[in-house]
Amino acid sequence: MASRPPAAARTTTSRPPKLSPARRRPSATAAVRRSGQPRIERYPGQPRGRYLSLGAGVQSLTVFLLACEGQIPRFDAALFADTGWEPKQVYTQLDTARRIGAQAGIPVLTVSNGNIRHDALNPDARFVTMPLFAKNPDGSRGMARRQCTGEYKIKPLKRAIRDILG
């Protein structure tokens, strides 16, 4: 007959174990309050521009439309990072956003770091994994690891903002 593990090793709840005070991460707001010092701004001064990363999906289009209607502060521009292989609906919504943005005085600019499909199929191109969906041997669904967001979305957006701001 196997013996039961000690009470400390048994889990009776789904809550994670509490960390000792020495192992807890300090809260940034708590540290500021304890010190009494004001928080130092990472980027002091006035912002040099307001730019929206426009993915042409529900969330970013909603923010864009709110800015166009004056419900939230307007943007200097909306930037769409094109992978070159977006679904047709994304390009349709992007065209609509361009029309509405032009009427509101918010340009929609497109930036790109290449065509993800061509790069994936070209053995001489850089290797970047994209979200490839698979069916596992047990019948469950999965997705391969990806890094395309950094290569095809974030890098071109950063480059565009650097170019705009000088």
DSSP file with accessible surface (Angstrom, degrees, kcal/mol):
  #  RESIDUE AA STRUCTURE BP1 BP2  ACC     N-H-->O    O-->H-N    N-H-->O    O-->H-N    TCO  KAPPA ALPHA  PHI   PSI    X-CA   Y-CA   Z-CA
    1    1 A M              0   0  240      0, 0.0     2,-0.2     0, 0.0     0, 0.0   0.000 360.0 360.0 360.0 128.6    0.0    0.0    0.0
    2    2 A A        -     0   0   96      1,-0.1     2,-0.2     0, 0.0     0, 0.0  -0.533 360.0-123.6 -78.8 141.6    1.4    3.4   -1.0
    3    3 A S        -     0   0  115     -2,-0.2    -1,-0.1     1,-0.1     0, 0.0  -0.522  26.2-109.5 -82.3 153.7    1.7    6.0    1.6
    4    4 A R        -     0   0  182     -2,-0.2     3,-0.1     1,-0.1    -1,-0.1  -0.526  36.9-104.4 -78.6 148.0    0.0    9.4    1.1
    5    5 A P        -     0   0   71      0, 0.0     5,-0.1     0, 0.0    -1,-0.1  -0.304  50.2 -83.1 -67.2 157.2    2.2   12.4    0.5
    6    6 A P    >>  -     0   0   96      0, 0.0     3,-1.4     0, 0.0     4,-1.0  -0.180  43.2-106.2 -57.8 157.4    2.6   14.8    3.4
    7    7 A A  G >4 S+     0   0   69      1,-0.3     3,-0.6     2,-0.2     0, 0.0   0.842 119.0  59.0 -56.5 -36.1   -0.1   17.4    3.8
    8    8 A A  G 34 S+     0   0  105      1,-0.2    -1,-0.3     3,-0.0     0, 0.0   0.810 105.5  49.4 -66.1 -27.0    2.1   20.2    2.5
    9    9 A A  G <4 S+     0   0   68     -3,-1.4     2,-0.3     2,-0.1    -1,-0.2   0.669  93.9  89.6 -87.0 -17.8    2.6   18.3   -0.8
   10   10 A R    <<  -     0   0   95     -4,-1.0     2,-0.5    -3,-0.6    -6,-0.0  -0.588  67.9-145.7 -81.3 141.9   -1.1   17.7   -1.4
   11   11 A T        +     0   0  124     -2,-0.3     3,-0.1     1,-0.1    -2,-0.1  -0.927  25.2 167.7-107.1 128.2   -3.1   20.3   -3.2
   12   12 A T        +     0   0  135     -2,-0.5     2,-0.3     3,-0.1    -1,-0.1   0.400  65.2  46.4-114.3  -3.0   -6.7   20.8   -2.2
   13   13 A T  S    S-     0   0   62      2,-0.2    -1,-0.0     1,-0.0     0, 0.0  -0.935  72.1-130.3-137.0 159.8   -7.3   24.0   -4.1
   14   14 A S  S    S+     0   0  124     -2,-0.3    -1,-0.0    -3,-0.1    -3,-0.0   0.465  74.6 110.6 -89.1  -2.6   -6.7   25.3   -7.6
   15   15 A R  S    S-     0   0  170      1,-0.1    -2,-0.2     3,-0.0    -3,-0.1  -0.477  76.5-110.3 -70.3 144.6   -5.2   28.5   -6.3
   16   16 A P        -     0   0  108      0, 0.0    -1,-0.1     0, 0.0     3,-0.1  -0.363  43.3 -91.2 -70.4 154.1   -1.5   29.0   -6.8
   17   17 A P        -     0   0  117      0, 0.0     2,-0.2     0, 0.0     0, 0.0  -0.341  45.0-107.1 -64.8 147.2    0.7   28.8   -3.7
   18   18 A K        -     0   0  189     -3,-0.1     2,-0.3     1,-0.1     6,-0.0  -0.558  31.4-129.8 -75.7 139.6    1.4   32.1   -2.0
   19   19 A L        -     0   0   84     -2,-0.2     5,-0.1     1,-0.1    -1,-0.1  -0.638  23.4-109.4 -86.8 147.3    4.9   33.4   -2.5
   20   20 A S    >>  -     0   0   62     -2,-0.3     3,-1.7     1,-0.1     4,-1.1  -0.338  36.6-104.5 -67.7 156.1    6.9   34.5    0.5
   21   21 A P  T 34 S+     0   0  100      0, 0.0     3,-0.4     0, 0.0    -1,-0.1   0.858 122.1  56.9 -53.7 -33.0    7.4   38.3    0.7
   22   22 A A  T 34 S+     0   0  100      1,-0.2    -2,-0.0     3,-0.0    -3,-0.0   0.787 109.3  45.4 -70.4 -23.5   11.0   37.9   -0.4
   23   23 A R  T <4 S+     0   0  180     -3,-1.7    -1,-0.2     2,-0.1     2,-0.2   0.573  90.9 100.6 -96.4 -12.4    9.9   36.1   -3.6
   24   24 A R  S  < S-     0   0  145     -4,-1.1    -6,-0.0    -3,-0.4     3,-0.0  -0.495  77.3-117.3 -73.2 146.0    7.0   38.5   -4.6
   25   25 A R        -     0   0  236     -2,-0.2     2,-0.1     1,-0.1    -1,-0.1  -0.657  34.1-115.2 -78.2 135.4    7.6   41.0   -7.3
   26   26 A P        -     0   0  105      0, 0.0     2,-0.3     0, 0.0    -1,-0.1  -0.440  27.3-116.7 -71.4 142.5    7.3   44.5   -5.9
   27   27 A S     >  -     0   0   58      1,-0.1     4,-2.4    -2,-0.1     5,-0.2  -0.612  13.5-139.3 -77.1 135.1    4.4   46.5   -7.3
   28   28 A A  H  > S+     0   0   80     -2,-0.3     4,-2.0     1,-0.2     5,-0.2   0.916 104.3  47.3 -62.6 -41.0    5.6   49.6   -9.2
   29   29 A T  H  > S+     0   0   88      1,-0.2     4,-2.3     2,-0.2    -1,-0.2   0.906 110.9  51.2 -69.9 -37.1    2.8   51.7   -7.8
   30   30 A A  H  > S+     0   0   23      1,-0.2     4,-2.5     2,-0.2    -1,-0.2   0.913 109.2  51.3 -64.6 -39.6    3.4   50.5   -4.3
   31   31 A A  H  X S+     0   0   41     -4,-2.4     4,-2.2     1,-0.2    -1,-0.2   0.904 109.2  50.5 -64.4 -38.4    7.1   51.3   -4.6
   32   32 A V  H  X S+     0   0   53     -4,-2.0     4,-1.9     1,-0.2     5,-0.4   0.938 111.5  47.7 -66.0 -43.8    6.3   54.8   -5.8
   33   33 A R  H  < S+     0   0  182     -4,-2.3    -2,-0.2     1,-0.2    -1,-0.2   0.912 111.8  49.9 -64.8 -40.9    4.0   55.4   -2.8
   34   34 A R  H  < S+     0   0  178     -4,-2.5    -1,-0.2     1,-0.2    -2,-0.2   0.911 114.2  44.1 -64.9 -40.4    6.5   54.1   -0.3
   35   35 A S  H  < S-     0   0   69     -4,-2.2    -1,-0.2    -5,-0.2    -2,-0.2   0.785  93.6-143.2 -77.1 -27.3    9.3   56.2   -1.6
   36   36 A G     <  +     0   0   63     -4,-1.9    -3,-0.1     1,-0.3    -4,-0.1   0.486  57.9 128.3  78.5  -1.4    7.1   59.4   -1.9
   37   37 A Q        -     0   0  129     -5,-0.4    -1,-0.3     1,-0.1    -2,-0.1  -0.676  65.0-110.8 -89.1 143.1    9.0   60.3   -5.1
   38   38 A P        -     0   0  104      0, 0.0     2,-0.2     0, 0.0    -1,-0.1  -0.372  40.6 -98.5 -68.2 151.5    7.2   61.1   -8.3
   39   39 A R        -     0   0  204      1,-0.1     2,-0.4    -2,-0.0    -7,-0.0  -0.506  35.1-124.3 -71.0 135.9    7.5   58.7  -11.1
   40   40 A I        -     0   0  157     -2,-0.2     2,-0.2    -3,-0.1    -1,-0.1  -0.698  25.3-122.5 -83.5 127.4   10.1   59.6  -13.7
   41   41 A E        -     0   0  127     -2,-0.4    -1,-0.1     1,-0.1     0, 0.0  -0.497   8.2-146.3 -70.6 138.9    8.7   59.7  -17.2
   42   42 A R  S    S+     0   0  205      1,-0.3    -1,-0.1    -2,-0.2    -2,-0.0   0.863  97.6  27.7 -72.2 -36.2   10.4   57.5  -19.6
   43   43 A Y  S    S-     0   0  166      2,-0.1    -1,-0.3    -3,-0.0    -2,-0.0  -0.755  88.5-162.3-125.8  83.3    9.8   59.9  -22.5
   44   44 A P        +     0   0  105      0, 0.0     2,-0.1     0, 0.0    -4,-0.0  -0.219  48.8  34.1 -67.8 157.8    9.6   63.4  -20.9
   45   45 A G  S    S-     0   0   58      2,-0.0    -2,-0.1     3,-0.0     3,-0.1  -0.364 102.6 -32.9  95.6-177.0    8.1   66.3  -22.8
   46   46 A Q        -     0   0  173     -2,-0.1     2,-0.0     1,-0.1     0, 0.0  -0.542  68.2-104.3 -78.2 143.7    5.3   66.6  -25.3
   47   47 A P        -     0   0   98      0, 0.0     3,-0.1     0, 0.0    -1,-0.1  -0.359  20.6-141.4 -64.6 146.4    4.6   63.7  -27.6
   48   48 A R  S    S-     0   0  179      1,-0.3     2,-0.3    -3,-0.1    -2,-0.0   0.476  74.5 -16.0 -89.2  -3.0    5.8   64.4  -31.2
   49   49 A G        -     0   0   21      2,-0.0     2,-0.5    27,-0.0    -1,-0.3  -0.904  56.0-121.3 174.3 160.2    2.8   62.7  -32.7
   50   50 A R        +     0   0  101     -2,-0.3    26,-3.3    -3,-0.1    27,-1.1  -0.981  34.9 175.5-120.7 118.0   -0.1   60.4  -32.2
   51   51 A Y  E     -a   77   0A  56     -2,-0.5     2,-0.5    24,-0.2    27,-0.2  -0.969  19.1-147.3-127.8 138.9   -0.1   57.3  -34.5
   52   52 A L  E     -a   78   0A  22     25,-1.9    27,-3.4    -2,-0.4     2,-1.0  -0.895  14.1-136.9-106.1 128.8   -2.5   54.3  -34.5
   53   53 A S  E     -a   79   0A  74     -2,-0.5     2,-0.8    25,-0.2    27,-0.2  -0.773  29.0-159.6 -80.4 105.1   -1.3   50.9  -35.5
   54   54 A L        +     0   0    1     25,-2.6    27,-0.4    -2,-1.0    24,-0.0  -0.808  25.2 172.3 -97.2 109.0   -4.2   50.0  -37.7
   55   55 A G        -     0   0   35     -2,-0.8    -1,-0.1    25,-0.1     3,-0.1   0.537  46.5-124.8 -88.5  -8.6   -4.6   46.2  -38.2
   56   56 A A  S    S+     0   0    0      1,-0.2     2,-0.1    37,-0.1    37,-0.1   0.695  71.9 121.1  68.5  23.0   -8.0   46.7  -40.0
   57   57 A G  S  > S-     0   0   29     36,-0.1     4,-2.1    37,-0.0     5,-0.3  -0.394  82.6 -83.9 -99.8-173.9   -9.7   44.4  -37.5
   58   58 A V  H  > S+     0   0  105      1,-0.2     4,-2.1     2,-0.2     5,-0.2   0.930 122.3  45.2 -60.0 -49.8  -12.6   45.1  -35.2
   59   59 A Q  H  > S+     0   0  151      2,-0.2     4,-2.1     1,-0.2     5,-0.2   0.956 117.0  40.3 -65.7 -52.3  -10.6   46.7  -32.3
   60   60 A S  H  > S+     0   0   21      1,-0.2     4,-2.5     2,-0.2    -1,-0.2   0.886 115.0  52.9 -69.1 -33.5   -8.3   49.0  -34.2
   61   61 A L  H  X S+     0   0   23     -4,-2.1     4,-2.9     2,-0.2    -1,-0.2   0.898 107.5  52.8 -66.4 -35.9  -11.0   50.0  -36.7
   62   62 A T  H  X S+     0   0   71     -4,-2.1     4,-2.4    -5,-0.3    -2,-0.2   0.946 111.0  45.6 -63.1 -46.0  -13.3   51.0  -33.7
   63   63 A V  H  X S+     0   0   53     -4,-2.1     4,-2.0     1,-0.2    -2,-0.2   0.929 113.6  50.6 -62.6 -42.8  -10.5   53.2  -32.2
   64   64 A F  H  X S+     0   0    0     -4,-2.5     4,-2.4     1,-0.2    -2,-0.2   0.935 111.3  47.3 -60.7 -46.7   -9.9   54.7  -35.7
   65   65 A L  H  X S+     0   0   63     -4,-2.9     4,-2.1     1,-0.2     6,-0.2   0.886 108.8  54.5 -66.0 -37.6  -13.6   55.5  -36.2
   66   66 A L  H  <>S+     0   0   63     -4,-2.4     5,-2.3    -5,-0.2     6,-1.0   0.907 110.3  47.0 -61.4 -39.8  -13.9   57.0  -32.8
   67   67 A A  H ><5S+     0   0    4     -4,-2.0     3,-1.0     4,-0.2    -2,-0.2   0.901 110.0  52.9 -67.9 -40.0  -11.0   59.3  -33.6
   68   68 A C  H 3<5S+     0   0   26     -4,-2.4    -2,-0.2     1,-0.3    -1,-0.2   0.857 111.0  47.2 -63.1 -34.2  -12.6   60.2  -37.0
   69   69 A E  T 3<5S-     0   0  137     -4,-2.1    -1,-0.3    -5,-0.2    -2,-0.2   0.479 115.8-115.7 -85.3  -5.1  -15.8   61.1  -35.3
   70   70 A G  T < 5S+     0   0   59     -3,-1.0    -3,-0.2    -4,-0.4    -2,-0.1   0.619  80.8 124.3  81.1  12.8  -14.0   63.2  -32.6
   71   71 A Q  S   <S+     0   0  134     -5,-2.3    -4,-0.2    -6,-0.2    -5,-0.1   0.760  81.4  20.2 -76.4 -26.3  -15.1   60.9  -29.8
   72   72 A I  S    S-     0   0   55     -6,-1.0    -2,-0.2    -9,-0.1    -1,-0.0  -0.899 111.5 -69.2-131.8 163.7  -11.4   60.4  -28.8
   73   73 A P        -     0   0   88      0, 0.0    -2,-0.1     0, 0.0    -5,-0.1  -0.254  60.6-111.2 -56.1 141.1   -8.4   62.6  -29.6
   74   74 A R        -     0   0  116     -7,-0.1     2,-0.3    -4,-0.1    -6,-0.1  -0.259  24.4-125.7 -74.3 161.5   -7.5   62.4  -33.3
   75   75 A F        -     0   0   17    -11,-0.1   -24,-0.2     1,-0.1     3,-0.1  -0.744   9.3-134.0-102.4 153.4   -4.4   60.7  -34.7
   76   76 A D  S    S-     0   0   76    -26,-3.3     2,-0.3     1,-0.3   -25,-0.2   0.810  88.6 -19.1 -73.0 -31.4   -1.8   62.3  -36.9
   77   77 A A  E     -a   51   0A   4    -27,-1.1   -25,-1.9    29,-0.2     2,-0.4  -0.963  58.0-127.1-166.4 158.3   -2.0   59.1  -39.0
   78   78 A A  E     -ab  52 108A   0     29,-2.7    31,-3.1    -2,-0.3     2,-0.5  -0.960  26.4-151.0-111.7 133.1   -3.0   55.5  -38.9
   79   79 A L  E     -ab  53 109A   3    -27,-3.4   -25,-2.6    -2,-0.4     2,-0.6  -0.928   6.8-164.0-111.7 124.5   -0.3   53.0  -40.0
   80   80 A F  E     - b   0 110A   0     29,-3.3    31,-2.8    -2,-0.5     2,-0.9  -0.924  10.1-150.6-107.8 118.5   -1.2   49.7  -41.6
   81   81 A A  E     - b   0 111A   3     -2,-0.6     2,-0.6   -27,-0.4    31,-0.2  -0.800  17.4-155.3 -90.0 107.5    1.6   47.1  -41.6
   82   82 A D  E     - b   0 112A  32     29,-3.0    31,-0.6    -2,-0.9    32,-0.2  -0.743  19.2-170.3 -92.0 121.2    0.9   45.0  -44.7
   83   83 A T        -     0   0   14     -2,-0.6    33,-2.8    29,-0.1    34,-0.3   0.586  44.1-121.2 -80.3 -10.7    2.2   41.4  -44.7
   84   84 A G  S    S+     0   0   26     31,-0.2    31,-0.1    32,-0.1    -2,-0.1   0.379 100.4  67.0  85.6  -3.3    1.3   41.2  -48.4
   85   85 A W        +     0   0  129     32,-0.0     3,-0.1     2,-0.0    30,-0.0  -0.239  63.5 142.6-145.9  47.9   -1.0   38.2  -47.7
   86   86 A E        -     0   0   39      1,-0.1     5,-0.1     2,-0.1    -4,-0.0  -0.536  60.3 -87.4 -84.7 159.0   -3.9   39.4  -45.5
   87   87 A P    >>  -     0   0   72      0, 0.0     4,-1.3     0, 0.0     3,-1.1  -0.282  39.1-111.6 -62.8 153.1   -7.4   38.1  -46.0
   88   88 A K  H 3> S+     0   0  169      1,-0.3     4,-2.2     2,-0.2     5,-0.2   0.860 116.3  60.7 -55.2 -38.7   -9.5   39.9  -48.6
   89   89 A Q  H 3> S+     0   0  129      1,-0.2     4,-2.6     2,-0.2    -1,-0.3   0.845  99.5  56.4 -60.6 -34.1  -11.8   41.3  -45.9
   90   90 A V  H <> S+     0   0   23     -3,-1.1     4,-2.3     2,-0.2    -1,-0.2   0.946 108.6  45.6 -64.1 -44.9   -8.8   43.1  -44.3
   91   91 A Y  H  X S+     0   0   66     -4,-1.3     4,-2.1     2,-0.2    -2,-0.2   0.881 112.2  52.3 -67.9 -34.1   -8.1   44.9  -47.6
   92   92 A T  H  X S+     0   0   74     -4,-2.2     4,-1.8     2,-0.2    -2,-0.2   0.944 112.2  44.6 -65.0 -46.6  -11.8   45.7  -48.0
   93   93 A Q  H  X S+     0   0   81     -4,-2.6     4,-2.5     1,-0.2    -2,-0.2   0.865 110.1  56.2 -66.1 -34.3  -12.0   47.2  -44.5
   94   94 A L  H  X S+     0   0    5     -4,-2.3     4,-2.4    -5,-0.2    -1,-0.2   0.914 105.3  51.3 -64.0 -42.0   -8.7   49.1  -45.1
   95   95 A D  H  X S+     0   0   84     -4,-2.1     4,-1.9     2,-0.2    -1,-0.2   0.914 110.7  48.8 -60.9 -41.8  -10.2   50.8  -48.2
   96   96 A T  H  X S+     0   0   52     -4,-1.8     4,-2.5     1,-0.2     5,-0.2   0.925 110.2  51.3 -63.3 -43.2  -13.2   51.9  -46.2
   97   97 A A  H  X S+     0   0    2     -4,-2.5     4,-3.1     1,-0.2     5,-0.2   0.894 107.1  54.1 -62.7 -38.1  -10.9   53.2  -43.5
   98   98 A R  H  X S+     0   0   82     -4,-2.4     4,-2.3     2,-0.2    -1,-0.2   0.923 109.9  46.9 -61.3 -44.6   -8.9   55.2  -46.0
   99   99 A R  H  X S+     0   0  150     -4,-1.9     4,-1.7     2,-0.2    -2,-0.2   0.942 116.4  43.0 -63.4 -47.6  -12.1   56.9  -47.3
  100  100 A I  H  X S+     0   0   58     -4,-2.5     4,-1.7     1,-0.2    -2,-0.2   0.916 114.4  51.2 -66.2 -42.3  -13.4   57.7  -43.9
  101  101 A G  H  X>S+     0   0    0     -4,-3.1     5,-3.0    -5,-0.2     4,-0.9   0.889 106.1  54.8 -62.7 -38.4   -9.9   58.8  -42.7
  102  102 A A  H ><5S+     0   0   75     -4,-2.3     3,-0.5    -5,-0.2    -1,-0.2   0.910 108.5  48.8 -62.7 -39.8   -9.5   61.1  -45.7
  103  103 A Q  H 3<5S+     0   0  169     -4,-1.7    -1,-0.2     1,-0.2    -2,-0.2   0.845 115.7  44.1 -67.2 -32.3  -12.8   62.9  -44.9
  104  104 A A  H 3<5S-     0   0   34     -4,-1.7    -1,-0.2     2,-0.2    -2,-0.2   0.485 116.0-112.4 -91.0  -5.5  -11.7   63.3  -41.2
  105  105 A G  T <<5S+     0   0   45     -4,-0.9    -3,-0.2    -3,-0.5    -4,-0.1   0.740  79.0 123.6  80.7  22.7   -8.2   64.4  -42.1
  106  106 A I      < -     0   0    1     -5,-3.0    -1,-0.2    -6,-0.2    -2,-0.2  -0.917  53.0-146.1-116.3 103.2   -6.5   61.3  -40.7
  107  107 A P        -     0   0   60      0, 0.0   -29,-2.7     0, 0.0     2,-0.6  -0.387   2.4-142.2 -70.1 146.9   -4.4   59.6  -43.4
  108  108 A V  E     -b   78   0A  14    -31,-0.2     2,-0.4   -10,-0.1   -29,-0.2  -0.950  22.6-168.0-108.0 113.4   -4.0   55.8  -43.5
  109  109 A L  E     -b   79   0A  73    -31,-3.1   -29,-3.3    -2,-0.6     2,-0.5  -0.821  11.3-141.7-104.7 144.2   -0.5   54.9  -44.5
  110  110 A T  E     -b   80   0A  62     -2,-0.4     2,-0.3   -31,-0.2   -29,-0.2  -0.895  18.3-178.0-107.5 131.9    0.7   51.5  -45.5
  111  111 A V  E     -b   81   0A  23    -31,-2.8   -29,-3.0    -2,-0.5     2,-0.3  -0.889   5.8-175.8-120.9 156.0    4.1   50.1  -44.5
  112  112 A S  E     -b   82   0A  56     -2,-0.3   -29,-0.1   -31,-0.2     3,-0.1  -0.997  31.9-163.9-152.6 153.7    5.6   46.8  -45.4
  113  113 A N  S    S-     0   0   35    -31,-0.6     2,-0.2     1,-0.6   -30,-0.1  -0.132  73.0 -71.2-124.2  30.2    8.6   44.5  -44.8
  114  114 A G        -     0   0   34    -32,-0.2     2,-0.7    38,-0.1    -1,-0.6  -0.514  66.5 -54.3 110.5-178.3    7.9   42.3  -47.8
  115  115 A N     >  -     0   0   38     -2,-0.2     4,-2.6     1,-0.2   -31,-0.2  -0.902  38.5-156.1-105.0 114.1    5.4   39.6  -48.7
  116  116 A I  H  > S+     0   0   10    -33,-2.8     4,-2.2    -2,-0.7     5,-0.2   0.853  92.5  52.3 -60.9 -35.8    5.2   36.9  -46.1
  117  117 A R  H  > S+     0   0  110    -34,-0.3     4,-1.9     2,-0.2    -1,-0.2   0.951 111.6  44.7 -67.3 -47.4    3.9   34.3  -48.5
  118  118 A H  H  > S+     0   0  112      1,-0.2     4,-1.3     2,-0.2    -2,-0.2   0.908 114.5  49.9 -62.7 -41.3    6.7   34.9  -51.1
  119  119 A D  H  < S+     0   0   29     -4,-2.6     6,-0.2     1,-0.2    -1,-0.2   0.883 110.2  50.5 -64.8 -37.6    9.3   34.8  -48.3
  120  120 A A  H  < S+     0   0   48     -4,-2.2    -1,-0.2    -5,-0.2    -2,-0.2   0.852 115.6  41.9 -68.8 -33.2    7.9   31.6  -46.9
  121  121 A L  H  < S+     0   0  120     -4,-1.9    -1,-0.2    -5,-0.2    -2,-0.2   0.620  97.6  85.1 -90.4 -12.3    8.0   29.8  -50.2
  122  122 A N    ><  -     0   0   72     -4,-1.3     3,-1.4    -5,-0.2    -1,-0.0  -0.799  62.2-159.6 -94.0 115.4   11.4   31.2  -51.4
  123  123 A P  T 3  S+     0   0  122      0, 0.0    -1,-0.1     0, 0.0    -4,-0.0   0.744  93.1  53.4 -67.5 -17.4   14.2   29.0  -50.1
  124  124 A D  T 3  S+     0   0  151      2,-0.1     3,-0.1    -3,-0.0     2,-0.1   0.553  93.6  89.9 -91.6  -9.0   16.7   31.9  -50.6
  125  125 A A  S <  S-     0   0   27     -3,-1.4    -6,-0.0    -6,-0.2     3,-0.0  -0.347  94.3 -77.4 -81.3 168.8   14.6   34.4  -48.6
  126  126 A R        -     0   0  101      1,-0.1     2,-0.7    -2,-0.1    -1,-0.2  -0.290  50.5-111.2 -63.1 151.6   14.9   35.0  -44.9
  127  127 A F        +     0   0  165     -3,-0.1     2,-0.4    -4,-0.0    -1,-0.1  -0.768  47.1 159.9 -91.4 117.3   13.4   32.4  -42.7
  128  128 A V        -     0   0   13     -2,-0.7     2,-0.3   -12,-0.1    20,-0.0  -0.978  31.6-137.4-136.7 124.6   10.3   33.7  -40.8
  129  129 A T        -     0   0   38     -2,-0.4    18,-2.3     3,-0.0    19,-0.8  -0.611  20.7-166.5 -83.1 140.6    7.7   31.3  -39.3
  130  130 A M        -     0   0   22     -2,-0.3     2,-1.2    16,-0.2    14,-0.1  -0.753  41.7 -74.4-117.8 169.1    4.1   32.3  -39.8
  131  131 A P        +     0   0   42      0, 0.0     2,-0.5     0, 0.0    14,-0.1  -0.500  56.3 178.2 -71.0  98.4    1.0   31.0  -38.1
  132  132 A L        -     0   0  101     -2,-1.2    12,-2.9    13,-0.2     2,-0.3  -0.903  19.1-142.5-101.8 127.1    0.5   27.6  -39.8
  133  133 A F  E     -C  143   0B 161     -2,-0.5     2,-0.3    10,-0.2    10,-0.2  -0.699  23.2-178.0 -93.4 141.5   -2.4   25.6  -38.5
  134  134 A A  E     -C  142   0B  54      8,-2.7     8,-2.7    -2,-0.3     2,-0.6  -0.924  28.9-128.8-137.0 159.3   -2.1   21.9  -38.2
  135  135 A K  E     -C  141   0B 164     -2,-0.3     6,-0.2     6,-0.2     5,-0.1  -0.958  32.9-137.1-109.3 121.1   -4.0   18.8  -37.3
  136  136 A N    >   -     0   0   65      4,-3.3     3,-2.4    -2,-0.6     6,-0.0  -0.305  25.3-104.0 -74.1 160.4   -2.2   16.7  -34.8
  137  137 A P  T 3  S+     0   0  143      0, 0.0    -1,-0.1     0, 0.0    -2,-0.0   0.826 122.5  56.5 -55.9 -29.4   -2.0   12.9  -35.0
  138  138 A D  T 3  S-     0   0  128      2,-0.1     3,-0.1     1,-0.1    -2,-0.0   0.443 122.6-106.1 -83.5   2.1   -4.6   12.6  -32.2
  139  139 A G  S <  S+     0   0   39     -3,-2.4    -1,-0.1     1,-0.3     2,-0.0   0.264  80.0 127.1  95.3 -12.4   -7.0   14.7  -34.2
  140  140 A S        -     0   0   50     -5,-0.1    -4,-3.3     1,-0.1    -1,-0.3  -0.346  59.2-116.6 -75.3 160.5   -6.6   17.9  -32.1
  141  141 A R  E     +C  135   0B 226     -6,-0.2     2,-0.3    -3,-0.1    -6,-0.2  -0.723  36.9 169.0 -99.3 150.6   -5.8   21.2  -33.8
  142  142 A G  E     -C  134   0B  24     -8,-2.7    -8,-2.7    -2,-0.3     2,-0.4  -0.902  25.7-130.8-148.6 175.2   -2.6   23.2  -33.2
  143  143 A M  E     -C  133   0B  91     -2,-0.3   -10,-0.2   -10,-0.2     3,-0.1  -1.000  24.0-122.2-135.6 136.4   -0.6   26.1  -34.5
  144  144 A A        -     0   0   47    -12,-2.9   -12,-0.2    -2,-0.4   -10,-0.0  -0.307  44.1 -86.6 -70.4 157.7    3.1   26.2  -35.3
  145  145 A R        -     0   0  221    -14,-0.1     2,-0.3     2,-0.0   -13,-0.2  -0.296  52.0-162.7 -61.4 150.2    5.3   28.7  -33.6
  146  146 A R        +     0   0  129    -15,-0.1   -16,-0.2    -3,-0.1    -1,-0.0  -0.954  34.9 172.8-138.3 156.3    5.5   32.1  -35.3
  147  147 A Q     >  +     0   0   94    -18,-2.3     4,-1.5    -2,-0.3     3,-0.3   0.120  52.8 111.5-141.0  15.9    7.6   35.2  -35.3
  148  148 A C  H  >  +     0   0   13    -19,-0.8     4,-3.3     1,-0.2     5,-0.5   0.811  67.2  65.8 -68.4 -28.5    5.9   37.0  -38.2
  149  149 A T  H  >>S+     0   0   63      1,-0.2     5,-2.5     2,-0.2     4,-1.7   0.942 105.1  44.0 -60.6 -44.8    4.4   39.8  -36.1
  150  150 A G  I  4>S+     0   0   30     -3,-0.3     5,-2.2     3,-0.2    -1,-0.2   0.920 121.6  38.9 -64.2 -43.1    7.9   41.1  -35.2
  151  151 A E  I  <5S+     0   0   36     -4,-1.5    -2,-0.2     3,-0.2    -1,-0.2   0.875 128.6  27.1 -77.0 -40.1    9.2   40.9  -38.7
  152  152 A Y  I  <5S+     0   0    1     -4,-3.3   -39,-0.2    -5,-0.2    -3,-0.2   0.527 133.7  22.6-107.4  -7.2    6.2   41.9  -40.8
  153  153 A K  I  X5S+     0   0   48     -4,-1.7     4,-1.6    -5,-0.5    -3,-0.2   0.672 123.1  37.7-120.5 -59.3    4.2   44.2  -38.4
  154  154 A I  I  ><S+     0   0   78     -5,-2.5     4,-2.8     2,-0.2     5,-0.2   0.947 114.4  50.7 -69.7 -48.6    6.4   45.7  -35.6
  155  155 A K  H  ><S+     0   0  102     -5,-2.2     4,-2.4    -6,-0.3     5,-0.2   0.936 112.9  44.7 -57.9 -49.3    9.7   46.4  -37.5
  156  156 A P  H  > S+     0   0    0      0, 0.0     4,-2.4     0, 0.0    -1,-0.2   0.888 113.4  51.8 -66.2 -31.7    8.0   48.2  -40.4
  157  157 A L  H  X S+     0   0   21     -4,-1.6     4,-2.4     2,-0.2     5,-0.2   0.938 111.0  47.0 -66.6 -45.3    5.9   50.3  -38.0
  158  158 A K  H  X S+     0   0  129     -4,-2.8     4,-2.4     1,-0.2    -1,-0.2   0.921 112.7  50.1 -60.6 -43.6    8.9   51.3  -36.0
  159  159 A R  H  X S+     0   0   92     -4,-2.4     4,-2.4    -5,-0.2    -2,-0.2   0.923 110.5  49.7 -62.2 -42.0   10.8   52.2  -39.2
  160  160 A A  H  X S+     0   0   14     -4,-2.4     4,-2.6     2,-0.2    -2,-0.2   0.926 111.1  48.1 -64.8 -42.9    7.9   54.3  -40.4
  161  161 A I  H  X S+     0   0   57     -4,-2.4     4,-2.8     2,-0.2     5,-0.2   0.922 110.9  51.4 -66.6 -40.1    7.6   56.2  -37.2
  162  162 A R  H  X S+     0   0  154     -4,-2.4     4,-1.6    -5,-0.2    -1,-0.2   0.928 111.8  47.8 -59.3 -42.9   11.3   56.9  -37.1
  163  163 A D  H  < S+     0   0  119     -4,-2.4    -2,-0.2     2,-0.2    -1,-0.2   0.898 113.4  47.4 -65.6 -40.6   11.1   58.2  -40.7
  164  164 A I  H  < S+     0   0   72     -4,-2.6    -2,-0.2     1,-0.2    -1,-0.2   0.927 117.8  40.3 -65.3 -45.7    8.1   60.4  -39.9
  165  165 A L  H  <        0   0   50     -4,-2.8    -1,-0.2    -5,-0.2    -2,-0.2   0.658 360.0 360.0 -82.2 -16.8    9.6   61.8  -36.7
  166  166 A G     <        0   0   92     -4,-1.6    -3,-0.1    -5,-0.2    -1,-0.1   0.449 360.0 360.0  83.2 360.0   13.1   62.2  -38.1
